[in-house]
Amino acid sequence: MSITVAKSAGFCFGVTRAVDLVYRLLDEGKKVCTLGPIIHNDHVVKDLEARGVCIAGSVDDVPDGYMVVIRSHGVGRPVYEAIEKRGLHFADATCPFVAKIHHIVAERSGMGEVILIAGDENHPEVQGVRGHCRGKSYVFRDAGQLEELVKSHPEFGEKGISIVAQTTFSLKEWKKCLEGAKKVYTNAVIFDTICNATGTRQMEAEQLAAQSDLMIIVGGRQSSNTEKLRSVCAAHCETVLIEEASELPVKQVRRAGSIGVTAGASTPASIIKEVLQAMSEIVNNEMEKQEPVEQEAPQKSFDEMTFEEALEASLKNLNTGEKVKGVVVSIAPNEIQVDVGRKQAGYVPLSELTSDPNAKPEDIVKVGDEIELLIMRTNDQEGTIMLSKRRLDAAKGWEEIVDASENGTIMEGTVTEIIKGGLLAVCNNVKVFIPASQATMSRGEPLEDLLRKKVQFRIIEINRNRKRAVGSIRSVLKDQRKELEDKFWESVEVGAHYTGTVKSLTSYGAFVDIGGVDGMIHVSELSWSRIKHPSEVVKVGDTVDVTIKEIDPEKRRISLGYRKAEDNPWEILKRDYPVGTVCDVKIVGMTQFGAFAQIIPGIDGLIHISQIADRRVGKPQDVLSVGQVVKAKITDIDFEKKRISLSIRVLIEEGILDPADFEDKPEVAAEKAEEEAAEAPVEE
C-alpha cells in the first residue's frame, strides 16, 4: 500500500495570518472576541476558547473591553460602521485576496454597475463581499443558476456588469460560468478572484485522486474549500471527508492499494500528522491482526437453528461489497433511508443513488419501493449502513453498454457535463464520453445547448479494462436525417407550405431546415423591398413559414419562397391608395425632369418638374430636398409598368397647399437675383 500526501495540504496564507494574529493578541494579554469562528476547524476553535477567546455572532454580542478580530473571510461595510459606533478596538485579519474583492465591488458598483458573484450566498465571505456593494448584487452557485439569473434579468444587457468569484470557488465550475457569461454579455468585466492557493490545491488533489484508489480529505465539514476538495476528488475515486484521525474508515484504508491525502485551508498541520500516523498504524498492524483461520463447521439452515441462533444470525454485521435488498422508508433532499432487515439503519446518499447530479431523490424512488443495493460501509458504533444503488446499477449498465457496442443499439442518456473536448452523458448510471466532433450534426454548433438534455447515441468505442465508453450522437442524427430526407422527397411538390428553422445565412440567401432537408430562400425572396443582407429580415434560429418554389430532384436542391402576397406593396397600394389619394410622401431622389418620392416602403412615385409648383421651376433641387416630407396627390397609376404620377401643383391650385411653401429656396433666390443683376444693361 502507498500513501501520498498533497504538497499543498493544510493552512493557506490567509488562514495562517488570521490564526497567528489571535494567538499574538492572547500572548500580549488582550481579551479577544472573534466575529464568528476564526476558521472552520473545531480543533483550533476549541483550543482558542480554552485560552479565553469568545465568539460573537454580531458586533452587538461583543463584550465590553474585548478586542474584536475580523476573521479572514472579511465583513461588509455595515460591520465596520457598527464597530466604530460602539467604539470598540479591532484587528482586521481579512485575507488580502478577499480584501481585493471588496475593493473591486465597491469601486465598480460605485460606477453604477451590477455585481455578479460566483459562490455560496450563505458563506460569510460572500456575505462580506455583498456588504461592500453600493448597488445591486446577485449571487450564483453554478453555471445553471447563472443562466436562470440571465433569463430573469434581461435588463443586465443594458447595464455595466462586473463578475467576481468567491476565493474558494471551484475552478472547473468557474470556467463553465465564464463561457456562459461571455456568450450573453459583451459588456461584462470579469475579475478572476479565485485564490491561487485554492486553485493549486484543487488541481493537485484532482491529479492525486486520478492515481489513487482512495482519497482522504482532512478538514472541517463546514469549510467551503474542504467541501470543494471532496467534490473534485469524488469524481475520480472513492473519497472520504474526515475531521480527525478517529474518523478514518479502517476497512476502506485496509483494502486500498494506493491512498491520497489532502487537507483544507483550515486544517492544522498537527491534525494532518495525526491522521497519517493513524493510517500507518492501520497498515502496519494489518498483518499482525490476522490470525490462522480455523475450519468452519457447516452452516445450519434456518430450519435447523434454534430461535436464539436464528436471531443471532439475523443480527450479524453486513460485509462491505455484499448485495442486499432494501425497502425505501423515507426520502430526504440529500439521501434516502432504507430498511434492509438488519439492526443497522440503512441510508443511501444522493451521490450513491444516481450518477445524474441534477436528479432529485423523489424522481428516482418513492416510499415503499424495494431496490437492490450494494453495501459500502458499516458503522456499528452509530448503527448505520451506507449503501449504493448507483454502483450496482453501473455494473449492470456497463454490460448493456458492451452489448450495445457490439450490436449497434441506440442508447439514451442525459448530458450532465460539458468538458474539454466534448461532453459526458449518463446512461444506465454509466458515464459515456461523447467527443465534440460526434456531439452535433455539424461542427461549430454549441455544446451548451445539450446540457441537461436527453440525447440518443451509439457506442463507437469501449475500453473493457478501464470501463470507459465513447459514444456518437452524430451517428444517430445522420440516420434520422436520412430517414426524414427520403420521406420528404417522396411527397414534396411545388407550392407546398412548410414551417422551418433558419440554419445559416449567406450574402445571397438564408438556408432553412424544413424537416430533415435544407432549402434556400434567395435574398430577393426575403422582402418586397430591396435589402442588402438576409440578416435584415431573419436570423439563425428563427422559425419561418415558407413555400416550395422550385425543386431539383437530381441535385436535391430546393428553392423556397418567403414573401407573402398580402405583404406585396403594390397590393397594399391598390387597396389603400387609389388615384386621387392625398398622402404624405418622402423625397428620395432627384432628376432633371422631376423628383422621386416614397409613398410606402417599396413604392416610389414621380413628381414631374411641372407638378412641383404653380409656376415654372428651373430644377427640382431649387424647391425640394432629399428627405423632405411633403403632401402630394396621386394622379395616375400604371400597375403593368409599375409607374405612379404625383402632383403638388394640383393641391396648390385646389387651395390645400400654400404656394409660398414652394417658392425657391433662399439661397437659390439670391443666386437668381445676382444672375439677373449681372444680365441687366448698365446705364451710363
Buried (B, 14 or more C-beta within 10 A) or exposed (E): BEBBBBEBBBBBBBBBBBBEBBBEBBEEEBBBBBBBBBBBBBBBBEBBEEEEBBBBEEBEEBEEEBBBBBBBBBBBBEBBEBBEEEEBEBBBBBBEBBBBBBEBBBEBBEEEBBBBBBBBBEBBBBBBBBBBBBBBBBBBBBBBBBBEBBEEBEEBEEBBBBBBBBBBBBBBBBEBBBBBBEEBBEEBEBBEBBBEBBBBBBBBBBBBBEEBBBBBBBBBEBBBBBBBBBBBBBEBBBBBBBBBBEEBBEBBBEEBEBBBBBBBBBBBEEBBEBBBEBBEEBBEEBEEEEEEEEEEEEEEEEEEBEEEEBEEEEEEEBEBEEEBEBBBBEBEEEBBBBBBEBEBBBBBBBBBBBBBBEBEBEEBBEEEEEBEBBBBBBEEEEEBBBBBBBBBBBBEBBEBBBEBBEEEEEBEBBBBBBBEEBBBBBBBBBBBBBBBEBBBEEEEEEBBEBBEEEBBBBBBEBEEEEBBBBBBBBBBBEEBBEEBBEEBBEEBEEEEEBEBBBBBBEEEBBBBBBBBBBBBBBBEBBBBEEEEEBEEBBEEEEEBEBBBBEBEEEEEEBBBBBBEEEEEBBEBBEEEBEEEBBBEBBBEEBEEEBBBBBBBEBBBBBBBBEBBBBEEBEBBBBBBEEEEEBBBBBBEBEEEEEEBBBBBBBBBEEEEBEEEEBBBEEEBEEEEEEEEEEEEEEEE
